[in-house]
């Protein structure tokens, strides 16, 4: 049985994780033992505290779906108690990502911009397409999210762009929208476009546009449960691991090996 503390427990993703974990009694593989949230509003059969220092005992794993501003306290708590962390919050800047990678030298950290299995398959397909199509095709990425999402482009869009760019030795430059520039598109660009509106959970589209043909790869999430399920699976995977930085590729490889 893996005990889980949810950072950002009162948010939409936190509540989704709590609900899905409560629906897994037949597996008997995990239990939410506590939540951490500035709102500190109890809504389930576990207590919610305003800060990590109030937790009565350490969980086996912390799942974080909060805000980037909560990262220092989260990492401090996890490092001091040697508690593994699944970090699923998005919108981190380069300095915060360096903090996450540094923490992984002391504790197991599962960090990805998207917990969906489908998105991680899309990332792999995008790499394959980029290798085959090469510089003959222009690449544009379009992402759509609900009107409450604060960061743009999404972390997932950046993850997709980085995966494609890796096939070109990191030589591509990212161009965000096109309203500020006039002129023909350059061959070393990856275009990035963000749409915000309504209650869109998350949609990502990669367009490979060549001479007289277009190839489109896309993924659409119809509910937040796909991310919550991925986070729970990541927590189960992370328990008992050695210090290090893990991602969805490690989880999928572990599952493929029958572990």
FENPECOR-V88504 format. One record per pair of residues at least 12 apart in sequence whose C-alpha atoms are under 10 Angstrom apart, sorted by sequence separation. I is the first residue (numbers start at 1). J is the second residue. If there is no record, write none. Layout:
i={I,I}
j={J,J}
//
This chain:
i={6,32,33,34,35,36,37,38,62,75,141,142,161,162,193,205,206,234,4,5,18,19,32,33,34,35,36,37,38,74,87,143,144,161,173,175,176,178,204,205,206,234,237,238,4,18,32,33,34,35,36,37,97,143,173,174,175,176,177,178,192,204,205,234,237,17,18,31,32,33,34,35,36,37,62,85,142,172,173,174,175,176,177,178,191,203,204,205,233,236,237,18,35,36,62,71,141,158,172,173,174,175,176,177,191,203,204,234,4,18,35,36,61,141,171,172,173,174,175,176,177,202,203,204,231,234,237,34,36,71,85,171,172,173,174,175,176,202,203,230,233,234,237,36,51,58,59,70,85,141,172,201,202,203,15,35,53,58,84,141,168,200,201,202,14,34,52,53,61,62,63,64,65,66,67,68,71,90,92,140,200,201,202,230,14,22,33,34,51,52,59,60,61,62,63,64,65,66,67,68,84,85,86,87,88,89,90,91,139,200,201,202,237,14,22,34,51,58,60,61,62,63,64,65,66,67,68,69,83,84,85,86,87,88,89,90,153,165,199,200,201,33,34,52,53,57,58,59,60,61,62,63,64,65,66,67,68,72,75,79,82,83,84,85,86,87,88,89,90,152,165,199,9,10,18,19,33,34,52,58,59,60,61,62,63,64,65,67,68,71,75,78,79,82,83,84,85,86,87,88,89,139,165,1,2,3,4,5,6,9,10,11,18,33,36,51,52,63,71,79,80,81,82,83,84,85,86,87,88,139,164,1,2,3,4,5,6,7,8,9,10,18,32,33,35,69,72,75,76,79,80,87,88,1,2,3,4,5,6,7,8,9,10,11,15,18,31,34,35,36,38,68,71,72,75,78,79,87,162,1,2,3,4,5,6,7,8,9,10,15,31,32,35,37,68,71,75,78,79,161,1,2,3,4,5,6,7,8,9,10,30,32,36,78,134,161,2,3,4,5,6,7,8,9,10,32,78,161,8,9,10,38,75,9,10,37,123,127,130,131,134,135,139,9,75,123,126,127,130,134,140,158,126,127,128,129,130,131,132,140,141,142,157,120,123,124,127,128,130,131,157,119,123,126,127,130,131,140,157,9,10,36,122,123,125,126,127,129,130,154,9,120,123,124,125,127,128,153,154,8,9,114,119,120,123,124,127,152,153,154,5,7,113,114,115,119,123,126,152,153,154,5,6,7,8,113,114,152,153,5,7,112,113,114,151,152,7,112,113,152,160,7,113,114,160,161,17,113,150,156,157,160,5,61,62,63,64,112,113,138,149,156,157,17,61,138,139,147,148,149,154,156,157,14,138,139,140,141,142,143,144,145,146,147,148,157,5,14,137,138,139,140,141,142,143,144,145,146,147,148,149,154,13,14,136,138,139,140,141,142,143,144,145,146,147,148,149,13,14,135,138,139,140,141,142,143,144,145,146,147,148,149,5,6,12,13,135,138,139,140,141,142,143,144,145,146,147,4,5,9,11,12,144,145,146,147,3,4,5,6,7,8,9,10,11,144,145,146,3,4,5,6,7,8,9,10,144,145,146,2,3,4,5,6,7,8,9,144,145,146,2,3,4,5,6,7,8,91,144,145,1,2,3,4,5,6,7,8,90,91,92,143,144,145,6,7,90,91,143,144,90,91,142,143,144,8,91,142,143,7,91,92,141,142,143,7,90,91,141,142,90,91,140,141,142,89,90,140,141,7,139,140,141,139,140,138,139,140,137,138,139,137,138,139,136,137,138,136,137,138,134,136,137,13,133,135,136,141,143,13,133,137,138,139,140,141,142,143,144,133,137,139,141,143,7,130,137,7,129,5,6,7,126,4,8,126,7,122,126,133,122,123,119,122,119,129,129,126,126,125,126,123,122,122,122,121,119,120,118,119,118,119,118,119,116,118,116,116,118,116,117,116,117,115,116,114,115,116,117,114,115,116,117,115,116,115,116,114,115,114,115,115,112,115,110,111,110,109,110,124,109,110,120,121,110,120,121,109,119,120,108,108,117,108,109,115,116,117,120,108,109,112,114,115,107,108,109,110,111,112,113,114,107,108,109,110,111,112,113,117,106,107,108,109,110,111,112,105,106,107,108,109,110,111,112,104,105,106,107,108,109,110,88,104,105,106,88,103,104,105,110,103,104,110,88,102,103,104,88,101,102,87,101,86,100,86,88,86,87,86,87,85,86,85,86,84,86,86,85,84,85,84,83,84,83,84,84,84,84,85,86,87,82,86,65,63,65,64,63,63,61,63,63,61,62,61,60,61,60,61,62,61,60,61,60,61,60,31,30,29,30,20,30,19,30,16,17,21,29,16,17,20,21,16,19,20,16,17,18,13,16,17,21,12,13,16,17,20,15,16,17,13,14,17,18,13,17,13,4,2,4,3,4,2,3,2,1,2,2,3,2,2}
j={18,44,45,46,47,48,49,50,74,87,153,154,173,174,205,217,218,246,17,18,31,32,45,46,47,48,49,50,51,87,100,156,157,174,186,188,189,191,217,218,219,247,250,251,18,32,46,47,48,49,50,51,111,157,187,188,189,190,191,192,206,218,219,248,251,32,33,46,47,48,49,50,51,52,77,100,157,187,188,189,190,191,192,193,206,218,219,220,248,251,252,34,51,52,78,87,157,174,188,189,190,191,192,193,207,219,220,250,21,35,52,53,78,158,188,189,190,191,192,193,194,219,220,221,248,251,254,52,54,89,103,189,190,191,192,193,194,220,221,248,251,252,255,55,70,77,78,89,104,160,191,220,221,222,35,55,73,78,104,161,188,220,221,222,35,55,73,74,82,83,84,85,86,87,88,89,92,111,113,161,221,222,223,251,36,44,55,56,73,74,81,82,83,84,85,86,87,88,89,90,106,107,108,109,110,111,112,113,161,222,223,224,259,37,45,57,74,81,83,84,85,86,87,88,89,90,91,92,106,107,108,109,110,111,112,113,176,188,222,223,224,57,58,76,77,81,82,83,84,85,86,87,88,89,90,91,92,96,99,103,106,107,108,109,110,111,112,113,114,176,189,223,34,35,43,44,58,59,77,83,84,85,86,87,88,89,90,92,93,96,100,103,104,107,108,109,110,111,112,113,114,164,190,27,28,29,30,31,32,35,36,37,44,59,62,77,78,89,97,105,106,107,108,109,110,111,112,113,114,165,190,28,29,30,31,32,33,34,35,36,37,45,59,60,62,96,99,102,103,106,107,114,115,29,30,31,32,33,34,35,36,37,38,39,43,46,59,62,63,64,66,96,99,100,103,106,107,115,190,30,31,32,33,34,35,36,37,38,39,44,60,61,64,66,97,100,104,107,108,190,31,32,33,34,35,36,37,38,39,40,60,62,66,108,164,191,33,34,35,36,37,38,39,40,41,63,109,192,40,41,42,70,107,42,43,70,156,160,163,164,167,168,172,43,109,157,160,161,164,168,174,192,161,162,163,164,165,166,167,175,176,177,192,156,159,160,163,164,166,167,193,156,160,163,164,167,168,177,194,47,48,74,160,161,163,164,165,167,168,192,48,159,162,163,164,166,167,192,193,48,49,154,159,160,163,164,167,192,193,194,46,48,154,155,156,160,164,167,193,194,195,47,48,49,50,155,156,194,195,48,50,155,156,157,194,195,51,156,157,196,204,52,158,159,205,206,63,159,196,202,203,206,52,108,109,110,111,159,160,185,196,203,204,65,109,186,187,195,196,197,202,204,205,63,187,188,189,190,191,192,193,194,195,196,197,206,55,64,187,188,189,190,191,192,193,194,195,196,197,198,199,204,64,65,187,189,190,191,192,193,194,195,196,197,198,199,200,65,66,187,190,191,192,193,194,195,196,197,198,199,200,201,58,59,65,66,188,191,192,193,194,195,196,197,198,199,200,58,59,63,65,66,198,199,200,201,58,59,60,61,62,63,64,65,66,199,200,201,59,60,61,62,63,64,65,66,200,201,202,59,60,61,62,63,64,65,66,201,202,203,60,61,62,63,64,65,66,149,202,203,60,61,62,63,64,65,66,67,149,150,151,202,203,204,66,67,150,151,203,204,151,152,203,204,205,70,153,204,205,70,154,155,204,205,206,71,154,155,205,206,155,156,205,206,207,155,156,206,207,74,206,207,208,207,208,207,208,209,207,208,209,208,209,210,208,209,210,209,210,211,208,210,211,88,208,210,211,216,218,89,209,213,214,215,216,217,218,219,220,210,214,216,218,220,85,208,215,86,208,85,86,87,206,85,89,207,89,204,208,215,205,206,203,206,204,215,217,216,217,217,218,217,217,218,219,219,218,219,218,219,219,220,220,221,219,221,221,224,226,225,226,226,227,226,227,226,227,228,229,227,228,229,230,229,230,230,231,230,231,231,232,233,231,234,231,234,234,234,235,249,235,237,247,248,238,248,249,238,248,249,238,239,248,240,241,247,248,249,252,241,242,245,247,248,241,242,243,244,245,246,247,248,242,243,244,245,246,247,248,252,242,243,244,245,246,247,248,242,243,244,245,246,247,248,249,242,243,244,245,246,247,248,227,243,244,245,228,243,244,245,250,244,245,251,230,244,245,246,231,244,245,231,245,231,245,232,234,233,234,234,235,234,235,235,236,235,237,238,238,238,239,239,239,240,240,241,242,243,244,245,246,247,243,247,228,228,231,231,231,232,232,234,235,234,235,235,235,236,236,237,238,238,238,239,239,240,240,232,232,232,233,225,235,225,236,223,224,228,236,224,225,228,229,225,228,229,226,227,228,224,227,228,232,224,225,228,229,232,228,229,230,227,228,231,232,228,232,231,232,232,235,235,236,235,236,236,236,237,238,239,239,240}
//
